[in-house]
Amino acid sequence: MLKRTDATPIPDTPETTPLPALNAFPTVLNSGWRVMDDPLQWLLQRQQGGRWRNRSYCRTREGLLRCVREYCGIIDAEALKRLEALPDFHA
């Protein structure tokens, strides 16, 4: 709970409540793939040569899930739940 300078507590509201850990990034899909978040889109990244390289740039959840199915192979079930819980469009 935030506090005013006069020590009067401010109640938790949707604006002051922290985002749930469900949507935490990076979301590791498997040993070679992950999803990152930036201000414009979700980034599907692949690990190559010890570095993470962008593979797909997705503004919609459906587009992100399609790219994951097409490129990533078998992924962690918990990671899939996180992706399915994302909003329809990147904010």
Wavefront OBJ file of the C-alpha trace (Angstrom):
o trace
v 0.000 0.000 0.000
v 1.345 3.443 -0.937
v 1.478 6.226 1.629
v 0.959 9.920 1.272
v 3.497 12.286 2.712
v 1.080 12.980 5.571
v 1.171 9.209 6.380
v -2.476 8.671 5.326
v -2.540 5.259 3.579
v -3.781 5.020 -0.001
v -5.894 1.892 -0.588
v -4.861 -0.611 -3.248
v -6.613 0.040 -6.553
v -6.082 -1.465 -10.006
v -3.684 1.424 -10.698
v -1.559 0.751 -7.590
v -1.823 -3.042 -7.392
v 1.278 -4.777 -8.815
v 0.835 -6.879 -11.930
v 0.564 -10.606 -11.258
v 3.701 -12.698 -11.679
v 1.781 -14.755 -14.253
v 2.818 -12.309 -16.978
v 6.434 -11.962 -15.883
v 9.022 -11.690 -18.632
v 11.171 -13.245 -19.853
v 9.051 -16.348 -20.237
v 11.343 -19.292 -20.999
v 9.623 -21.778 -23.317
v 12.411 -24.370 -23.472
v 16.203 -24.414 -23.565
v 16.380 -22.567 -26.890
v 13.358 -20.243 -26.932
v 11.874 -17.454 -24.817
v 9.357 -14.605 -25.053
v 10.280 -11.057 -24.083
v 8.194 -7.920 -23.765
v 9.004 -4.451 -25.044
v 6.893 -1.281 -25.254
v 5.481 -2.161 -28.701
v 5.211 -5.955 -28.901
v 6.104 -9.385 -27.635
v 9.389 -10.764 -28.968
v 9.930 -14.453 -29.663
v 13.654 -15.061 -29.273
v 15.935 -17.982 -30.064
v 19.273 -18.650 -28.453
v 22.030 -18.920 -31.057
v 25.751 -18.815 -30.447
v 25.334 -17.829 -26.814
v 23.128 -14.824 -27.696
v 19.379 -14.303 -27.834
v 18.208 -13.286 -31.305
v 14.772 -11.976 -32.228
v 12.796 -14.350 -34.439
v 9.268 -12.881 -34.427
v 7.617 -9.623 -33.397
v 4.003 -10.084 -32.300
v 1.337 -7.502 -31.405
v -1.429 -10.071 -30.841
v -1.570 -13.061 -28.514
v -2.869 -15.262 -31.335
v 0.067 -14.283 -33.558
v 2.508 -15.016 -30.759
v 0.964 -18.435 -30.079
v 1.039 -19.242 -33.816
v 4.760 -18.409 -34.007
v 5.457 -20.459 -30.874
v 3.662 -23.478 -32.379
v 5.477 -23.081 -35.693
v 9.043 -22.573 -34.440
v 9.570 -23.685 -30.848
v 8.765 -27.400 -30.692
v 7.873 -28.783 -27.265
v 7.510 -26.042 -24.658
v 6.971 -25.924 -20.906
v 3.298 -26.283 -19.897
v 3.522 -23.437 -17.357
v 5.030 -21.141 -19.989
v 2.151 -21.961 -22.342
v -0.347 -21.030 -19.594
v 1.426 -17.676 -19.172
v 1.199 -16.966 -22.880
v -2.461 -17.967 -23.049
v -3.188 -15.570 -20.160
v -1.807 -12.558 -22.054
v -4.270 -9.952 -23.326
v -5.523 -10.250 -26.926
v -3.425 -7.259 -28.034
v -0.125 -5.927 -26.731
v -0.775 -2.726 -24.790
l 1 2 3 4 5 6 7 8 9 10 11 12 13 14 15 16 17 18 19 20 21 22 23 24 25 26 27 28 29 30 31 32 33 34 35 36 37 38 39 40 41 42 43 44 45 46 47 48 49 50 51 52 53 54 55 56 57 58 59 60 61 62 63 64 65 66 67 68 69 70 71 72 73 74 75 76 77 78 79 80 81 82 83 84 85 86 87 88 89 90 91
